[in-house]
Amino acid sequence: MGRFNWLEADKSKKDTGEGRSGQHGDSEPGPVDAASTKRNIEPDGEISRFGRTSTFDGVVFDSMHFKREGFAAYEACDFERALLNFSKCLSENNNDEEAWVYQIISQIHIGKQDDSLTWAKRAYGFFGDSADIQSLLGLCLALNGNCAEGMTHSDAALAKKKPGFFVWMARGEIILNSGTMNNAFVCFKNASAFRVTSGSKNLDFEIAMALSRAKKYSLALSHFKKAIQAGLCNPFIYVKVGEINEKLEFFEESEFYYRLATDLDNSFRPANEGFARVREHNTFFAKLFRAIANMFNSKKTRKNDPET
């Protein structure tokens, strides 16, 4: 993990990321004064230990620029690009707690659970008073198989009495991984009370991702479709719906969603691979054999059912 050596909290820096997530309020960050931003110099005049701020064609490539790019990518469900930009943001301003939050969440969404735990532990070392960061640490622990310790961190985050969107969303998913469905949805409902921006403004999508990771596929499918109906349409979400339909053996619907993803981006590899995979299940003979197998399974079930 040597490439993360630059991630050291510099408490002398100001946190320019405040104002986006639920507990920080809803104000947007103010415009950057390009005239006061110089290479390797923060806008307030402090020398940045890690910053590589530069200006090109009137655009200031500082931490706020990369953060805005990260949020735009997150909203488009392009989590690889979001990850890259939040990392660049942190290289300019490593004291931006919110960039750490979304860096961790982006890693979770693309399935990099080992990396997400590494980053969450590092972030918690810098922001031990943050309920968001401690909640996400708990979630990363749960996703890496340690639900008990994860819940301990979630309890401690709640005890800070700084409730917010990520505190409740993370707790809900930790509970999901412990197998208690109703209590998880109580947490998701609590999360909905906090207005947030960026991709997490679509609560159904975030819930669907949590349900999908917990292998609650039928429920996840329902929430993904709600998110699509609300206007969240991109290759990533179509592939997720295609993958779940494939797991549930709804191959025709799966092929339909993979095709939607390739129509939007014909270079999106997961969509192309998924489409090729389910096409094999949608040939005439594959459908015929599947129908015959389902018929025999149905008869066998009725025969073994004492009530029939």
SEMI-743562 format. One record per residue (C-alpha): x, y, z; residue in one letter. Coordinates in steps of 0.001 Angstrom, whole numbers, plus 500000, padded with zeros to 6 digits. Layout:
% SEMI-743562
XYZa
...
% end
This chain:
% SEMI-743562
500000500000500000m
502993502254499552g
501167504384497027r
499010505728499876f
501940507169501849n
500924510709500943w
497612510322502791l
498557511987506070e
496128514325507777a
497396517873507741d
495385519611510461k
496688523016509401s
494612522815506227k
491049523946506031k
488352521442505104d
486950522856501861t
484545519944501462g
482004520972504121e
478447521455503043g
477592518455500886r
476663515496503056s
473660515432505378g
475151516437508703q
477157519302507203h
474109521074505778g
473154521688502161d
475196524707501132s
477347524383498046e
481020525362498219p
481772528830496959g
483634529558493713p
487381529261493656v
489298532475493167d
491575531579490267a
493696534664490786a
494662533577494276s
495366529961493299t
498967529347492279k
500880526190491591r
501511524305494861n
499897527151496810i
496516526869498544e
494024529737497866p
494531531061501407d
498257531363500769g
499443528244502625e
501934525995500909i
500390522628500134s
502517519635501152r
500834517424498595f
499103519840496230g
499866520019492531r
497421522794491706t
497728524119488185s
495751526282485788t
495099525420482161f
492927527356479725d
491288529237482585g
490439526084484573v
491960525769488037v
492822522123488707f
492646522251492480d
491011520023495087s
487547521506494498m
487799520899490743h
488589517219491262f
485906516950493925k
483277518337491565r
484438515895488899e
484208513104491465g
480627513999492359f
479641514224488692a
481081510745488105a
479362509405491220y
475998510717490061e
476558508961486716a
477438505731488591c
480902505837487016d
482572504787490243f
485991504071488741e
486208507655487513r
484782508921490813a
487492507000492645l
490204508581490500l
488922512118491033n
488348511821494769f
491882510465495039s
493180513495493134k
491107515747495404c
492751514198498454l
496180514630496921s
495436518378496842e
493611518609500179n
494000515515502336n
491889517072505086n
488639516965503073d
486580514523505126e
483792514322502566e
486192513287499800a
487334510455502075w
483696509433502601v
482924509212498894y
486265507571498133q
485299504753500504i
481734504466499187i
482927504358495573s
485247501474496423q
482376499639498116i
480136500070495070h
482676498547492685i
483363495641495027g
486841496620496245k
486034495639499820q
489626495014500914d
490684498455499691d
487617500103501220s
488554498714504646l
492141499944504277t
490947503458503414w
488271503457506115a
490803502538508802k
493141505257507591r
490329507813507465a
489189506885510970y
492735507490512210g
492471511055510887f
488812511765511680f
488103509820514855g
485341512247515863d
483435511787512613s
480247509742512907a
480193509267509105d
483724507887508957i
483224505567511927q
479957504297510441s
481665503538507136l
484485501778508969l
481822499609510607g
480264498866507212l
483627497971505654c
484323495600508543l
480911493951508048a
481468493603504297l
484776491917505045n
483096489356507297g
483300491022510713n
479699492033511427c
480128492059515220a
482954494605515181e
481144496520512459g
478068496880514648m
480244498015517557t
481540500889515422h
478007501685514246s
476818501851517872d
479718504147518747a
478900506393515764a
475298506730516941l
476548507536520438a
478308510605519013k
474796512035518520k
475672513310515048k
473081511441512976p
473233511740509219g
472565509972505942f
475682507790505954f
475352506901509645v
471916505370509020w
472648503879505584m
475783502122506846a
473960500836509925r
471106499524507783g
473502497546505592e
475406496167508581i
472079494929509957i
471215493454506552l
474407491422506678n
473368490218510128s
470091488979508682g
467521491313510279t
465528492756507386m
462906494874509187n
465390496720511380n
467538497447508328a
464646499211506613f
463984501267509744v
467549502575509346c
467034503255505631f
463881505215506486k
465863507248509020n
468471507947506331a
465771509389504070s
465185512179506593a
468572513703505757f
468802515695502561r
471988514955500677v
473281515756497240t
475344513774494783s
474491510198493804g
473165509299497213s
470200511622496624k
468638508569494963n
467833506559498058l
466377503637496104d
469677503147494282f
471699503150497504e
469251500722499138i
469329498491496051a
473130498371496139m
473048497397499824a
470444494693499168l
472420493377496222s
475596493063498294r
473542491229500940a
472240488847498201k
468636489968498697k
468173489914494946y
464389490153494551s
464171493178496834l
467229494739495204a
465603494368491789l
462528496231492983s
464565499179494286h
466797499328491192f
463676499597489032k
462332502381491249k
465606504241490766a
465346503817486989i
461759505061487030q
462994508120488947a
465377508900486087g
468638507215487095l
469464505601483751c
473071504643482937n
475060501559481882p
476047500689485451f
472501500421486810i
471292498548483711y
474089496020484166v
473177495610487838k
469566494871486882v
470805492502484171g
473060490666486643e
470277490222489199i
467849488938486574n
470561486546485450e
471036485271489014k
467271484785489293l
467314482988485888e
465120485578484195f
467364485398481153f
465205487244478628e
464803490248480906e
468493490060481734s
469387490202478045e
467070493209477626f
468882495225480316y
472340494236479102y
471275495452475666r
470131498767477147l
473563499152478741a
475404498438475475t
473129500855473621d
474300503610475980l
477953502537475930d
479001499787473536n
482473499716475089s
481206498931478599f
482801495534479178r
480470494201481924p
477496494860479624a
479110493148476634n
480182490150478698e
476763489842480329g
474967490111477002f
477114487375475457a
476616485184478516r
472817485308478623v
472430484943474860r
473447481305475353e
470443480861477666h
468022482473475223n
468423480194472223t
465365478178471155f
466686474857472476f
467904476384475740a
464424477815476357k
462805474476475442l
464982472426477791f
464479474990480566r
460692474812480137a
460770471010480295i
462976471075483401a
460668473575485096n
457643471414484278m
459208468305485844f
460389470281488881n
456873471647489335s
455356468144489197k
457942466824491644k
457203469651494064t
453449468984493938r
454014465251494451k
456125465835497562n
453741468407499001d
451436466609501497p
448764469305501125e
448225468578497409t
% end
